[in-house]
């Protein structure tokens, strides 16, 4: 698997360093939580293939501030040929205004070898609202505006469908409207459903991502997750499908 692109590391380390620099003293109150996920599949016989995915979600809450870091990686190989490779990183900071209203600022970077974009990155800001907060269900929405920077690329394939050449196109810069929904429902003491929807809509392209997961606890720290991810670019380069979906079975560790 190739190394994580430098741009992702930059996006991750810069805000992380900023948060560390502003970290409270030992006497200050703060809450740090997170979870990591890992999944792998290999097949042999008439067809040879392997795929893997990783995800890391971190959050740090202190006073009215909540800082969140989301990293994901996906890699797939079939018959010795790389068929999927995607890395994403997202940082968001929320500032509570009232019990139900918050302001947010967000940075997002995505590198996908097969979606027709060399990269897609954006920054946005806006406001959010906690629609529902109960013992079993939480639902929040957010709406804002921002700026998207992306670089489409043409993928040239041979007769077998293997990508043999990538031709970068002109960089696209345009304003976007952004909207998101976060839903979490605790069905039983051990079973939870979560769904995260994010839409970045602009004149050149609209990017929609949705991550649905059904999580069953094995112990206080471990769980199994069945996930279904959707990524939809409404205007990718010619010859590229707009919709990509991924089904996953992951082991989850909470900390």
VENPE-V273352 format. One record per residue. RES is the residue in one small letter. PSI is psi in whole degrees, -180 to 180 (NA if undefined). D_LAST is the distance of its C-alpha to the last C-alpha in Angstrom with 2 decimals. Layout:
BEGIN
<<RES/PSI/D_LAST> <RES/PSI/D_LAST>>
END
This chain:
BEGIN
<<x/139/26.88> <x/158/27.85> <x/152/25.90> <x/132/23.91> <x/145/26.60> <x/-35/27.08> <x/-35/27.03> <x/-44/23.41> <x/-39/22.49> <x/-46/24.67> <x/-36/23.10> <x/-48/19.59> <x/-35/20.69> <x/-55/23.13> <x/-33/21.02> <x/-42/18.15> <x/-38/20.87> <x/-41/22.31> <x/-39/19.19> <x/-39/18.89> <x/-31/22.58> <x/11/22.27> <x/145/19.29> <x/164/20.22> <x/173/21.41> <x/-23/19.68> <x/-10/21.57> <x/153/20.40> <x/145/17.89> <x/152/14.83> <x/126/11.44> <x/126/8.67> <x/164/5.92> <x/173/5.38> <x/148/5.83> <x/146/8.39> <x/146/11.56> <x/132/14.54> <x/146/17.97> <x/141/21.34> <x/132/24.84> <x/141/28.08> <x/143/31.59> <x/169/34.88> <x/-128/38.43> <x/-26/40.41> <x/135/37.61> <x/127/35.24> <x/161/32.02> <x/150/28.37> <x/154/25.53> <x/154/21.88> <x/149/19.24> <x/154/15.90> <x/145/13.71> <x/124/11.03> <x/124/10.20> <x/145/9.33> <x/147/10.74> <x/122/12.13> <x/129/14.41> <x/119/17.29> <x/-132/20.43> <x/1/21.79> <x/141/19.85> <x/120/16.86> <x/133/16.07> <x/135/14.49> <x/130/14.37> <x/118/14.75> <x/136/15.79> <x/150/17.40> <x/142/19.78> <x/132/22.35> <x/134/24.99> <x/145/27.81> <x/135/30.92> <x/127/33.96> <x/37/37.00> <x/4/35.89> <x/132/35.72> <x/123/32.67> <x/-13/32.45> <x/137/29.23> <x/114/27.25> <x/136/25.20> <x/133/22.76> <x/151/21.52> <x/137/19.80> <x/133/19.54> <x/131/18.98> <x/137/19.66> <x/127/20.16> <x/143/21.10> <x/115/23.35> <x/133/24.03> <x/-38/27.77> <x/-172/27.87> <x/-29/25.81> <x/-13/26.05> <x/139/27.09> <x/156/25.31> <x/151/26.44> <x/156/24.52> <x/139/25.03> <x/144/23.70> <x/138/24.15> <x/139/23.88> <x/138/25.04> <x/135/25.73> <x/114/27.55> <x/125/28.81> <x/-13/31.52> <x/12/33.09> <x/3/32.97> <x/5/36.01> <x/126/34.29> <x/-39/33.76> <x/158/31.17> <x/124/30.35> <x/146/28.90> <x/161/29.11> <x/144/28.45> <x/164/28.73> <x/156/28.62> <x/-152/29.35> <x/153/28.41> <x/165/26.19> <x/130/26.57> <x/101/24.38> <x/-39/26.69> <x/132/25.04> <x/108/22.46> <x/-179/22.49> <x/-28/20.44> <x/-23/20.41> <x/135/21.11> <x/138/20.27> <x/126/22.50> <x/152/23.06> <x/158/25.52> <x/151/26.41> <x/135/29.63> <x/-166/30.76> <x/159/32.78> <x/-156/32.34> <x/130/33.68> <x/137/33.19> <x/119/34.15> <x/159/34.49> <x/104/36.66> <x/158/37.99> <x/143/39.27> <x/132/41.70> <x/119/40.68> <x/122/43.72> <x/153/43.48> <x/-173/45.91> <x/-26/47.49> <x/-3/44.55> <x/3/42.11> <x/136/40.54> <x/120/39.93> <x/-14/42.49> <x/145/42.61> <x/125/40.65> <x/104/42.77> <x/142/41.00> <x/-177/42.45> <x/144/42.85> <x/137/39.81> <x/131/39.30> <x/123/38.46> <x/157/38.48> <x/150/37.20> <x/154/34.75> <x/137/33.79> <x/142/30.14> <x/145/28.68> <x/152/25.32> <x/131/24.04> <x/123/20.52> <x/136/20.55> <x/122/18.09> <x/126/19.59> <x/104/18.34> <x/-47/21.19> <x/-176/20.40> <x/-18/17.85> <x/-4/16.29> <x/131/17.48> <x/144/16.73> <x/131/18.69> <x/150/17.73> <x/128/20.25> <x/119/20.38> <x/135/23.92> <x/130/25.18> <x/126/28.89> <x/105/30.57> <x/127/34.30> <x/179/37.03> <x/-29/40.63> <x/-29/39.95> <x/152/37.06> <x/124/34.49> <x/122/31.02> <x/129/29.09> <x/140/25.62> <x/131/23.96> <x/110/20.75> <x/135/20.83> <x/141/18.27> <x/112/18.60> <x/131/15.43> <x/124/15.87> <x/138/13.40> <x/-38/14.21> <x/-170/12.17> <x/-24/9.53> <x/-29/6.86> <x/148/9.48> <x/161/11.81> <x/139/14.91> <x/132/15.85> <x/120/19.45> <x/153/19.92> <x/112/23.07> <x/141/23.34> <x/137/26.58> <x/126/27.95> <x/116/31.46> <x/120/33.68> <x/-26/36.91> <x/68/39.07> <x/169/38.10> <x/163/40.85> <x/138/43.58> <x/0/42.73> <x/133/38.99> <x/145/37.58> <x/-34/36.01> <x/132/33.31> <x/137/30.58> <x/150/28.28> <x/131/25.60> <x/138/24.42> <x/147/21.24> <x/116/19.62> <x/154/16.07> <x/130/13.48> <x/135/10.02> <x/122/6.72> <x/145/3.79> <x/NA/0.00>>
END
